[in-house]
Amino acid sequence: MAFEIELKFIHIDPVLVREKLSALGGLCKGRHLERNVVFDSPERDMKNAGKLLRLRTKQWKNEHETVLTLKLPPKGDMPEDVKIYDERETKVESFEGTYAILEGLGYEGAFRYDKMREEWTLDNVEICIDELSFETVIELEGERDDIFVLADKLSLPRENASTATYHELHRAYRERNNLASQDSFYFTDEECQNLLNTL
């Protein structure tokens, strides 16, 4: 069991973040494409309980891996200015095989989403520059105090901080732009190939 503590920042110029990270001595760990399927019961029991069951593929230029993740709401009093999950995660050999097992247990693919993730580390914090189909989001993960100290160093405005999930950010984006409700957000196969060609 491990707690995942994170905070997202929206409406931020990623170019400026990269420049600041480089100037502060941040280490860039590279980019990869992530494709995710979130599973739930037909009655959406997982979502209603604040839980997340996700199957993810991560693809680099010459390698890939598949990861199964379960996120649970933490027990006890927790700060509300960051997002905290009790996270349980393991690598699995086969995306298709794991998908079939989850379906056999009564779960279904509730929605899917993609992102191109660029990873950095600085001051004990993992920084992710996540390019989604609708926006680029900066995510900081680490200890709560470290997150806020680094956010100030990177000049990330507190008013742009968000504890929303990517699904919630996407829903808000569609509402702002008067678009019909849609759970999934992903790249086309052509867009995925173009992104992979940039690795």
Stockholm file with secondary structure:
# STOCKHOLM 1.0

chainA/1-199         MAFEIELKFIHIDPVLVREKLSALGGLCKGRHLERNVVFDSPERDMKNAGKLLRLRTKQWKNEHETVLTLKLPPKGDMPEDVKIYDERETKVESFEGTYAILEGLGYEGAFRYDKMREEWTLDNVEICIDELSFETVIELEGERDDIFVLADKLSLPRENASTATYHELHRAYRERNNLASQDSFYFTDEECQNLLNTL
#=GR chainA/1-199 SS CEEEEEEEECSCCHHHHHHHHHHTTCEEEEEEEEEEEEEECTTCHHHHTTCEEEEEEEECSSCEEEEEEEEECCSSCCCSSSEEEEEEEEEESCHHHHHHHHHHTTCEEEEEEEEEEEEEEETTEEEEEEECSSCEEEEEESCHHHHHHHHHHTTCCGGGEECCCHHHHHHHHHHHTTCCCCSCBCCCHHHHHHHHTTC
#=GC SS_cons         CEEEEEEEECSCCHHHHHHHHHHTTCEEEEEEEEEEEEEECTTCHHHHTTCEEEEEEEECSSCEEEEEEEEECCSSCCCSSSEEEEEEEEEESCHHHHHHHHHHTTCEEEEEEEEEEEEEEETTEEEEEEECSSCEEEEEESCHHHHHHHHHHTTCCGGGEECCCHHHHHHHHHHHTTCCCCSCBCCCHHHHHHHHTTC
//
